[in-house]
Amino acid sequence: MNERMLHWDDLRVVQAIAEAGTLSGAGRRLGASHATVFRRLNAIERRLGVALFERSRTGYAATAAGEDLAATAARVAAEVHGAERRVAGRDLRLSGSIRVTTTDTLLMGLLSPIFADFQRAHPEIVLEVAVSNQLFNLSQRDADVAVRPSSSPPEHLVGRRVGSIAQAVYARADNHSDAWVGPDRHLGYAALDVWMVNNGADERCRYRVDTMFGMLAAARDGLGRAVLPCYLADAEPALMRLGEPIPELATDLWLLTHPDLRRVARIRAFMAFLAEAIGARERRLTG
């Protein structure tokens, strides 16, 4: 009987293969090689005496037994992550680590000196900063706190609006061209795409890039006009603002965490510190 028992690591392997559909994809999720995942799966199937996946040239498709185990793995993972959050929620010490996720532009243009001030004020707390333009899964503890621009933050998270990010058109002072710099589709900035189409900028766009820093660099180097966050572009001496901030592109800035973590002392201290520091920089944000 003991030889046929499933372990949590077995479930993780089955879930990773079911979700990725390939051994290499599962390996990337698990931090293991293709060969290791193959051996692990064969060992699990031998131990259980049942095929969990159907192999084909296109990948691995779960059998009924495989789907059952993958669903079980998802439920167990949710329970494990929930237990981690609940236990972390009882931590009342101003020490430990905080994993915070934010965008590259917010980190460089606004948050880095604030994080430095917080670390000096709380040297027992370790900050782990994950830079991404995607909202990490706070339910699965990919991050503890998110600092994000959003018009509609996820309803399952808690937090507060700490400001409004203004944006305006910028260009080099010596650039008299009517060319524009714009976001490419990978940036996923739908509101700016719409604004550029509605204002005739899209048809004059001769350069596209998938990061806001890339757009700023292009405008700074004379490739055209660009819509940029005021807190970022106002600090660039080579750029000049052309007109007032664009009302329809103003975006709320949010501090977010999971409900189970909001009473953790270090999380509360961190979010309160950020809210006050960002509030003190309101004029930079609003342009």
DRENDO-1510 file (C-alpha; in Angstrom, 1 decimal, always signed):
<recs>
REC; n; res; u; v; w
REC; 1; MET; +0.0; +0.0; +0.0 .
REC; 2; ASN; +2.8; +2.4; +1.0 .
REC; 3; GLU; +4.5; +1.8; -2.4 .
REC; 4; ARG; +1.4; +3.1; -4.2 .
REC; 5; MET; +1.0; +6.3; -2.1 .
REC; 6; LEU; +1.1; +9.6; -3.9 .
REC; 7; HIS; +3.4; +12.4; -2.6 .
REC; 8; TRP; +2.9; +16.1; -3.1 .
REC; 9; ASP; +5.9; +16.2; -5.5 .
REC; 10; ASP; +4.2; +13.5; -7.7 .
REC; 11; LEU; +1.1; +15.7; -7.9 .
REC; 12; ARG; +3.2; +18.7; -8.9 .
REC; 13; VAL; +4.8; +16.8; -11.7 .
REC; 14; VAL; +1.4; +15.6; -13.0 .
REC; 15; GLN; -0.1; +19.1; -12.8 .
REC; 16; ALA; +2.9; +20.7; -14.6 .
REC; 17; ILE; +2.7; +18.2; -17.5 .
REC; 18; ALA; -1.1; +18.6; -17.7 .
REC; 19; GLU; -0.9; +22.4; -17.8 .
REC; 20; ALA; +2.2; +22.7; -20.1 .
REC; 21; GLY; +1.3; +19.8; -22.5 .
REC; 22; THR; +5.0; +19.0; -23.0 .
REC; 23; LEU; +7.8; +17.6; -20.9 .
REC; 24; SER; +10.1; +20.5; -21.6 .
REC; 25; GLY; +7.4; +23.0; -20.6 .
REC; 26; ALA; +6.7; +21.1; -17.4 .
REC; 27; GLY; +10.4; +21.1; -16.8 .
REC; 28; ARG; +10.6; +24.9; -17.0 .
REC; 29; ARG; +7.8; +25.1; -14.4 .
REC; 30; LEU; +9.4; +22.7; -12.1 .
REC; 31; GLY; +13.0; +23.8; -12.6 .
REC; 32; ALA; +14.0; +20.4; -13.8 .
REC; 33; SER; +15.3; +18.9; -17.1 .
REC; 34; HIS; +13.2; +17.2; -19.7 .
REC; 35; ALA; +14.8; +13.9; -18.9 .
REC; 36; THR; +14.1; +14.3; -15.2 .
REC; 37; VAL; +10.4; +14.9; -15.8 .
REC; 38; PHE; +10.3; +11.9; -18.1 .
REC; 39; ARG; +11.8; +9.7; -15.4 .
REC; 40; ARG; +9.5; +11.0; -12.7 .
REC; 41; LEU; +6.4; +10.5; -14.8 .
REC; 42; ASN; +7.4; +6.9; -15.7 .
REC; 43; ALA; +8.1; +6.1; -12.0 .
REC; 44; ILE; +4.7; +7.6; -11.0 .
REC; 45; GLU; +2.8; +5.6; -13.6 .
REC; 46; ARG; +4.6; +2.4; -12.7 .
REC; 47; ARG; +3.9; +2.9; -9.1 .
REC; 48; LEU; +0.2; +3.5; -9.7 .
REC; 49; GLY; -0.2; +1.0; -12.4 .
REC; 50; VAL; -2.1; +3.4; -14.7 .
REC; 51; ALA; -1.3; +5.6; -17.7 .
REC; 52; LEU; -1.7; +9.3; -16.8 .
REC; 53; PHE; -1.0; +10.7; -20.2 .
REC; 54; GLU; -1.3; +9.8; -23.9 .
REC; 55; ARG; +1.9; +10.5; -25.8 .
REC; 56; SER; +1.9; +12.0; -29.3 .
REC; 57; ARG; +4.2; +14.0; -31.6 .
REC; 58; THR; +2.4; +17.1; -30.5 .
REC; 59; GLY; +2.8; +16.6; -26.7 .
REC; 60; TYR; +1.2; +15.0; -23.7 .
REC; 61; ALA; -2.6; +14.8; -23.2 .
REC; 62; ALA; -4.0; +13.8; -19.8 .
REC; 63; THR; -6.0; +10.6; -19.6 .
REC; 64; ALA; -9.1; +10.5; -17.3 .
REC; 65; ALA; -6.7; +9.4; -14.5 .
REC; 66; GLY; -4.3; +12.2; -15.3 .
REC; 67; GLU; -7.0; +14.8; -15.3 .
REC; 68; ASP; -8.2; +13.6; -11.9 .
REC; 69; LEU; -4.7; +13.9; -10.4 .
REC; 70; ALA; -4.1; +17.3; -12.0 .
REC; 71; ALA; -7.3; +18.6; -10.6 .
REC; 72; THR; -6.4; +17.2; -7.2 .
REC; 73; ALA; -3.0; +18.9; -7.4 .
REC; 74; ALA; -4.6; +22.2; -8.1 .
REC; 75; ARG; -6.8; +21.9; -5.0 .
REC; 76; VAL; -3.9; +20.8; -2.9 .
REC; 77; ALA; -1.8; +23.8; -4.2 .
REC; 78; ALA; -4.6; +26.2; -3.3 .
REC; 79; GLU; -4.7; +24.8; +0.2 .
REC; 80; VAL; -1.0; +24.9; +0.7 .
REC; 81; HIS; -0.8; +28.5; -0.6 .
REC; 82; GLY; -3.7; +29.5; +1.6 .
REC; 83; ALA; -2.1; +27.9; +4.7 .
REC; 84; GLU; +1.2; +29.8; +3.9 .
REC; 85; ARG; -0.8; +33.1; +3.7 .
REC; 86; ARG; -2.7; +32.5; +7.0 .
REC; 87; VAL; +0.5; +31.6; +8.9 .
REC; 88; ALA; +2.3; +34.6; +7.4 .
REC; 89; GLY; -0.7; +36.7; +8.5 .
REC; 90; ARG; +0.1; +36.0; +12.2 .
REC; 91; ASP; +3.6; +37.4; +11.9 .
REC; 92; LEU; +3.7; +40.6; +14.0 .
REC; 93; ARG; +7.5; +41.2; +13.7 .
REC; 94; LEU; +9.0; +44.1; +11.8 .
REC; 95; SER; +11.5; +41.7; +10.2 .
REC; 96; GLY; +11.6; +39.1; +7.5 .
REC; 97; SER; +11.2; +39.6; +3.8 .
REC; 98; ILE; +8.7; +41.4; +1.5 .
REC; 99; ARG; +8.4; +40.5; -2.1 .
REC; 100; VAL; +7.1; +43.5; -4.1 .
REC; 101; THR; +6.3; +43.6; -7.7 .
REC; 102; THR; +6.0; +46.8; -9.9 .
REC; 103; THR; +6.8; +48.0; -13.3 .
REC; 104; ASP; +10.2; +49.0; -14.6 .
REC; 105; THR; +9.2; +52.7; -15.1 .
REC; 106; LEU; +7.7; +53.0; -11.6 .
REC; 107; LEU; +10.8; +51.5; -10.0 .
REC; 108; MET; +13.3; +53.7; -11.8 .
REC; 109; GLY; +11.2; +56.9; -12.0 .
REC; 110; LEU; +9.5; +56.9; -8.6 .
REC; 111; LEU; +9.9; +53.9; -6.2 .
REC; 112; SER; +13.6; +53.1; -6.0 .
REC; 113; PRO; +14.5; +56.0; -3.6 .
REC; 114; ILE; +11.4; +55.3; -1.6 .
REC; 115; PHE; +12.4; +51.6; -1.2 .
REC; 116; ALA; +15.9; +52.8; -0.1 .
REC; 117; ASP; +14.4; +55.1; +2.6 .
REC; 118; PHE; +12.2; +52.2; +3.8 .
REC; 119; GLN; +15.2; +49.9; +4.1 .
REC; 120; ARG; +17.1; +52.4; +6.0 .
REC; 121; ALA; +14.1; +52.9; +8.4 .
REC; 122; HIS; +13.6; +49.1; +8.7 .
REC; 123; PRO; +17.0; +47.3; +8.3 .
REC; 124; GLU; +15.5; +44.0; +9.6 .
REC; 125; ILE; +13.2; +43.8; +6.6 .
REC; 126; VAL; +14.6; +42.4; +3.3 .
REC; 127; LEU; +13.0; +43.7; +0.1 .
REC; 128; GLU; +12.8; +41.5; -2.9 .
REC; 129; VAL; +11.7; +43.5; -6.0 .
REC; 130; ALA; +10.2; +41.7; -9.0 .
REC; 131; VAL; +10.1; +44.0; -12.0 .
REC; 132; SER; +7.3; +43.0; -14.5 .
REC; 133; ASN; +4.6; +44.6; -16.5 .
REC; 134; GLN; +2.3; +41.7; -15.6 .
REC; 135; LEU; +0.4; +41.5; -12.4 .
REC; 136; PHE; +1.8; +38.7; -10.4 .
REC; 137; ASN; -0.4; +36.1; -8.7 .
REC; 138; LEU; -0.6; +37.4; -5.2 .
REC; 139; SER; -2.9; +34.5; -4.2 .
REC; 140; GLN; +0.0; +32.1; -4.9 .
REC; 141; ARG; +2.6; +34.2; -3.1 .
REC; 142; ASP; +4.4; +35.2; -6.3 .
REC; 143; ALA; +4.6; +38.5; -4.6 .
REC; 144; ASP; +3.3; +40.0; -1.3 .
REC; 145; VAL; +2.7; +43.5; -2.4 .
REC; 146; ALA; +2.0; +45.0; -5.9 .
REC; 147; VAL; +2.5; +48.7; -6.8 .
REC; 148; ARG; +0.6; +49.0; -10.1 .
REC; 149; PRO; -1.2; +51.5; -12.4 .
REC; 150; SER; -4.7; +50.2; -12.9 .
REC; 151; SER; -8.2; +51.5; -13.7 .
REC; 152; SER; -9.7; +48.3; -12.2 .
REC; 153; PRO; -7.6; +46.4; -9.7 .
REC; 154; PRO; -8.5; +42.7; -9.1 .
REC; 155; GLU; -11.4; +42.4; -6.7 .
REC; 156; HIS; -9.8; +39.6; -4.7 .
REC; 157; LEU; -7.0; +41.9; -3.6 .
REC; 158; VAL; -7.1; +44.6; -1.0 .
REC; 159; GLY; -5.3; +47.9; -0.9 .
REC; 160; ARG; -5.6; +51.6; -1.6 .
REC; 161; ARG; -5.4; +54.1; -4.4 .
REC; 162; VAL; -2.3; +56.3; -3.7 .
REC; 163; GLY; -2.3; +58.6; -6.6 .
REC; 164; SER; -3.1; +59.4; -10.3 .
REC; 165; ILE; -0.4; +59.1; -13.0 .
REC; 166; ALA; -0.6; +61.8; -15.5 .
REC; 167; GLN; +0.7; +61.5; -19.1 .
REC; 168; ALA; +1.5; +64.1; -21.7 .
REC; 169; VAL; +3.2; +64.5; -25.1 .
REC; 170; TYR; +6.9; +65.0; -25.1 .
REC; 171; ALA; +9.6; +65.6; -27.7 .
REC; 172; ARG; +13.1; +67.0; -28.1 .
REC; 173; ALA; +13.1; +70.7; -28.0 .
REC; 174; ASP; +14.9; +70.8; -31.4 .
REC; 175; ASN; +12.6; +68.2; -33.0 .
REC; 176; HIS; +10.2; +69.9; -35.4 .
REC; 177; SER; +9.1; +66.7; -37.1 .
REC; 178; ASP; +5.5; +65.5; -37.0 .
REC; 179; ALA; +6.6; +61.9; -36.7 .
REC; 180; TRP; +5.5; +59.9; -33.6 .
REC; 181; VAL; +6.8; +57.1; -31.4 .
REC; 182; GLY; +4.2; +54.6; -30.2 .
REC; 183; PRO; +3.8; +51.4; -28.3 .
REC; 184; ASP; +3.9; +48.1; -30.2 .
REC; 185; ARG; +1.3; +45.5; -29.6 .
REC; 186; HIS; +3.4; +43.6; -27.0 .
REC; 187; LEU; +3.2; +46.5; -24.6 .
REC; 188; GLY; -0.6; +46.0; -24.4 .
REC; 189; TYR; -1.4; +49.6; -23.9 .
REC; 190; ALA; -4.9; +49.7; -25.4 .
REC; 191; ALA; -5.8; +53.2; -24.0 .
REC; 192; LEU; -2.8; +54.8; -25.7 .
REC; 193; ASP; -3.5; +52.9; -28.9 .
REC; 194; VAL; -7.0; +54.3; -29.0 .
REC; 195; TRP; -5.8; +57.8; -28.2 .
REC; 196; MET; -3.2; +57.8; -31.0 .
REC; 197; VAL; -5.8; +56.6; -33.6 .
REC; 198; ASN; -8.3; +59.2; -32.5 .
REC; 199; ASN; -5.8; +62.0; -32.6 .
REC; 200; GLY; -4.1; +61.2; -35.9 .
REC; 201; ALA; -0.8; +60.2; -34.3 .
REC; 202; ASP; -1.0; +56.5; -35.2 .
REC; 203; GLU; -0.8; +57.2; -39.0 .
REC; 204; ARG; +2.3; +59.2; -38.4 .
REC; 205; CYS; +3.9; +56.7; -36.1 .
REC; 206; ARG; +7.3; +55.7; -37.6 .
REC; 207; TYR; +8.8; +53.9; -34.6 .
REC; 208; ARG; +7.2; +51.4; -32.2 .
REC; 209; VAL; +8.7; +49.8; -29.1 .
REC; 210; ASP; +7.4; +47.5; -26.4 .
REC; 211; THR; +8.6; +49.3; -23.3 .
REC; 212; MET; +7.9; +52.8; -21.9 .
REC; 213; PHE; +11.6; +53.3; -21.4 .
REC; 214; GLY; +12.1; +52.5; -25.1 .
REC; 215; MET; +9.6; +55.1; -26.1 .
REC; 216; LEU; +11.3; +57.7; -23.8 .
REC; 217; ALA; +14.7; +56.9; -25.3 .
REC; 218; ALA; +13.3; +57.2; -28.8 .
REC; 219; ALA; +11.7; +60.6; -28.1 .
REC; 220; ARG; +14.9; +61.8; -26.4 .
REC; 221; ASP; +17.0; +60.7; -29.4 .
REC; 222; GLY; +14.8; +62.7; -31.8 .
REC; 223; LEU; +12.7; +59.9; -33.4 .
REC; 224; GLY; +9.4; +61.7; -32.8 .
REC; 225; ARG; +6.8; +62.7; -30.3 .
REC; 226; ALA; +5.7; +60.3; -27.6 .
REC; 227; VAL; +3.1; +60.1; -24.9 .
REC; 228; LEU; +5.0; +59.4; -21.6 .
REC; 229; PRO; +4.3; +59.5; -17.9 .
REC; 230; CYS; +5.0; +62.9; -16.5 .
REC; 231; TYR; +6.9; +61.6; -13.5 .
REC; 232; LEU; +9.4; +59.9; -15.9 .
REC; 233; ALA; +9.7; +62.4; -18.8 .
REC; 234; ASP; +9.8; +65.6; -16.7 .
REC; 235; ALA; +13.1; +64.4; -15.3 .
REC; 236; GLU; +14.7; +64.0; -18.7 .
REC; 237; PRO; +16.5; +67.3; -19.6 .
REC; 238; ALA; +16.5; +66.6; -23.3 .
REC; 239; LEU; +12.7; +66.4; -23.5 .
REC; 240; MET; +10.1; +69.2; -23.6 .
REC; 241; ARG; +6.4; +68.8; -22.7 .
REC; 242; LEU; +4.0; +69.7; -25.5 .
REC; 243; GLY; +0.8; +70.8; -23.9 .
REC; 244; GLU; -1.1; +69.8; -20.7 .
REC; 245; PRO; -1.5; +66.2; -19.4 .
REC; 246; ILE; -4.0; +64.1; -21.3 .
REC; 247; PRO; -7.1; +63.6; -19.1 .
REC; 248; GLU; -8.3; +60.4; -20.7 .
REC; 249; LEU; -4.9; +58.7; -20.2 .
REC; 250; ALA; -4.6; +59.5; -16.4 .
REC; 251; THR; -4.3; +56.2; -14.6 .
REC; 252; ASP; -4.8; +55.4; -10.9 .
REC; 253; LEU; -1.8; +54.0; -8.9 .
REC; 254; TRP; -2.6; +51.2; -6.5 .
REC; 255; LEU; -0.9; +49.5; -3.6 .
REC; 256; LEU; -2.3; +45.9; -3.4 .
REC; 257; THR; -1.9; +42.8; -1.3 .
REC; 258; HIS; -3.8; +39.6; -0.5 .
REC; 259; PRO; -6.4; +39.9; +2.3 .
REC; 260; ASP; -4.6; +37.2; +4.4 .
REC; 261; LEU; -1.5; +39.4; +4.5 .
REC; 262; ARG; -2.9; +42.8; +5.4 .
REC; 263; ARG; -2.4; +42.3; +9.1 .
REC; 264; VAL; +1.2; +41.2; +8.8 .
REC; 265; ALA; +3.2; +43.9; +10.6 .
REC; 266; ARG; +5.9; +44.3; +8.0 .
REC; 267; ILE; +3.3; +44.4; +5.2 .
REC; 268; ARG; +1.3; +47.1; +7.0 .
REC; 269; ALA; +4.4; +49.1; +7.8 .
REC; 270; PHE; +5.6; +48.9; +4.2 .
REC; 271; MET; +2.3; +49.8; +2.6 .
REC; 272; ALA; +1.8; +52.7; +5.0 .
REC; 273; PHE; +5.3; +54.0; +4.3 .
REC; 274; LEU; +4.8; +53.8; +0.5 .
REC; 275; ALA; +1.4; +55.5; +0.7 .
REC; 276; GLU; +2.9; +58.4; +2.6 .
REC; 277; ALA; +6.0; +58.7; +0.4 .
REC; 278; ILE; +4.0; +58.5; -2.8 .
REC; 279; GLY; +1.5; +61.1; -1.5 .
REC; 280; ALA; +4.4; +63.4; -0.9 .
REC; 281; ARG; +5.3; +63.1; -4.5 .
REC; 282; GLU; +1.8; +63.9; -5.8 .
REC; 283; ARG; +2.9; +66.8; -7.9 .
REC; 284; ARG; +5.4; +64.7; -9.8 .
REC; 285; LEU; +2.7; +62.1; -10.5 .
REC; 286; THR; +0.1; +64.5; -11.7 .
REC; 287; GLY; +2.5; +66.6; -13.8 .
</recs>
